[in-house]
Amino acid sequence: MRTTNFSDFTLSGSQNEIIDVRSENEFAEDHIPGAINLPVLNNQERKKVGTIYKQVSPFEAKKIGASLIFNNISQQINQHFINKDPCYSPLIYCWRGGQRSQSLGFILDQIGWAVTVLKGGYKSYRYE
C-alpha cells in the first residue's frame, strides 16, 4: 500500500476507482469528483465511536471502532470488491488520510490489489 498526493494520482482504465470511506453525511457535504462512497463507519457508528473517544477513552473507542470497521469492510468485500480483477487499483481517502482509509487500504492490499491512500485525506485535497 502506498500513499500519494491527489495531484500525483491518475485514473487509468476501468478498474480504478476513487473511494471515499467517510460517513454518508461527510460524503454528501462534499467529495472528490467521481468518487464513490463506501463508508467504513456510517453516520451513527461514527458518532458512537467519537462520543466514546471523548467521554470514555481513545483506547475503548478504537476497540469498538475496529469491530465496526472490519464488519463493514467484510460486507463491502462481498458486495463491491468480490468481482474485481487482480489489476484493480483504487485510491482511498477519508478526512485526514488516517485510520479509516488505512483500514480499508490495508485489507485490500493484503488481498493483493495495488492500493493507494490519499496522503492527508480529503482535507489535503481541498487545499491543493
Backbone torsions as a table, in degrees:
resi	resn	phi	psi	omega
1	MET	NA	135.1	179.3
2	ARG	-122.9	165.1	174.1
3	THR	-116.0	154.4	-179.6
4	THR	-152.5	159.9	168.4
5	ASN	-81.8	150.3	-177.0
6	PHE	-59.5	-38.5	-178.4
7	SER	-63.0	-20.2	179.9
8	ASP	-93.0	-6.7	-177.5
9	PHE	-93.0	137.9	177.4
10	THR	-127.8	128.0	172.7
11	LEU	-76.0	129.0	177.9
12	SER	-142.3	122.8	179.4
13	GLY	83.7	165.5	-175.4
14	SER	-78.2	-10.0	-178.0
15	GLN	-81.6	-19.5	-175.5
16	ASN	-87.2	143.6	178.7
17	GLU	-140.2	157.6	168.8
18	ILE	-105.6	122.7	-175.2
19	ILE	-116.6	120.7	175.5
20	ASP	-96.0	116.2	-177.5
21	VAL	-96.4	7.0	178.4
22	ARG	-70.9	168.6	-179.1
23	SER	-64.3	165.8	-178.6
24	GLU	-58.3	-41.6	179.9
25	ASN	-66.1	-40.9	178.8
26	GLU	-62.8	-43.9	179.6
27	PHE	-63.4	-43.1	-178.7
28	ALA	-64.4	-33.2	-179.8
29	GLU	-65.2	-42.5	176.2
30	ASP	-178.0	155.1	179.5
31	HIS	-161.4	168.5	177.2
32	ILE	-68.7	132.1	179.4
33	PRO	-53.8	133.6	179.4
34	GLY	87.5	-6.8	-179.7
35	ALA	-72.9	151.2	171.5
36	ILE	-108.2	154.4	-178.2
37	ASN	-103.4	115.3	173.0
38	LEU	-126.8	79.5	-174.1
39	PRO	-65.7	134.5	174.6
40	VAL	-84.3	-20.5	169.7
41	LEU	-133.8	126.5	177.3
42	ASN	-77.6	179.4	-175.7
43	ASN	-54.6	-48.3	-177.0
44	GLN	-68.6	-40.7	179.9
45	GLU	-65.2	-41.5	179.4
46	ARG	-62.0	-42.7	178.6
47	LYS	-63.9	-43.9	-179.8
48	LYS	-60.3	-49.5	-178.7
49	VAL	-64.6	-41.1	178.8
50	GLY	-63.5	-40.1	178.6
51	THR	-65.0	-45.0	178.0
52	ILE	-62.9	-39.8	179.2
53	TYR	-58.0	-45.0	-176.7
54	LYS	-81.5	-37.6	-171.9
55	GLN	-95.1	-24.6	-176.7
56	VAL	-113.4	-75.0	176.9
57	SER	-171.7	149.7	175.5
58	PRO	-58.7	-37.5	-179.1
59	PHE	-62.3	-47.4	179.0
60	GLU	-62.8	-41.5	179.9
61	ALA	-62.8	-40.6	-179.4
62	LYS	-66.6	-37.2	177.7
63	LYS	-64.3	-47.2	179.9
64	ILE	-66.9	-43.2	178.8
65	GLY	-59.7	-42.5	179.5
66	ALA	-61.2	-42.9	179.4
67	SER	-62.0	-46.0	179.6
68	LEU	-65.4	-45.4	-178.0
69	ILE	-61.3	-46.6	-177.0
70	PHE	-71.3	-29.8	172.4
71	ASN	-64.7	-44.7	179.7
72	ASN	-66.2	-40.4	178.4
73	ILE	-63.7	-39.2	177.4
74	SER	-58.1	-45.0	178.2
75	GLN	-63.8	-41.2	-180.0
76	GLN	-65.0	-37.5	177.7
77	ILE	-60.6	-45.8	-178.9
78	ASN	-70.2	-29.8	-176.0
79	GLN	-98.0	-31.1	-173.4
80	HIS	-116.4	-40.2	-170.6
81	PHE	-96.1	-14.7	-169.2
82	ILE	-56.4	-32.1	-177.4
83	ASN	-102.3	10.5	178.0
84	LYS	-73.1	141.9	-178.9
85	ASP	-85.6	173.2	-176.2
86	PRO	-62.3	-18.7	-179.3
87	CYS	-86.1	-2.7	-179.3
88	TYR	-56.0	135.7	-175.0
89	SER	-146.7	85.1	-177.0
90	PRO	-85.6	154.9	166.7
91	LEU	-102.9	127.3	-176.3
92	ILE	-118.6	139.1	175.7
93	TYR	-146.4	155.1	171.0
94	CYS	-127.4	-148.9	-176.1
95	TRP	-73.0	-50.3	-176.7
96	ARG	-120.2	9.3	-179.1
97	GLY	78.8	30.2	-173.0
98	GLY	-105.3	-130.2	-168.5
99	GLN	-65.7	-37.4	-177.9
100	ARG	-67.2	-49.3	-179.5
101	SER	-69.7	-37.2	178.7
102	GLN	-64.1	-33.9	-179.5
103	SER	-63.6	-51.9	178.3
104	LEU	-66.5	-41.8	-179.5
105	GLY	-58.8	-42.7	-179.7
106	PHE	-60.9	-47.6	-178.4
107	ILE	-62.9	-47.2	-178.8
108	LEU	-64.7	-36.4	176.1
109	ASP	-63.7	-40.4	179.3
110	GLN	-66.8	-29.8	175.3
111	ILE	-66.8	-34.6	177.5
112	GLY	127.6	5.9	178.4
113	TRP	-85.1	153.7	178.3
114	ALA	-83.9	93.4	-173.7
115	VAL	-96.2	138.8	173.8
116	THR	-124.0	134.2	176.2
117	VAL	-108.2	133.2	-179.5
118	LEU	-70.1	116.0	179.4
119	LYS	-62.5	122.5	179.8
120	GLY	84.2	-4.3	175.5
121	GLY	63.0	-160.5	-178.6
122	TYR	-59.6	-33.9	-179.4
123	LYS	-57.8	-42.7	179.4
124	SER	-70.8	-35.9	178.2
125	TYR	-60.3	-43.5	-179.7
126	ARG	-58.2	-31.4	-174.7
127	TYR	-99.5	3.8	177.2
128	GLU	-78.8	NA	NA
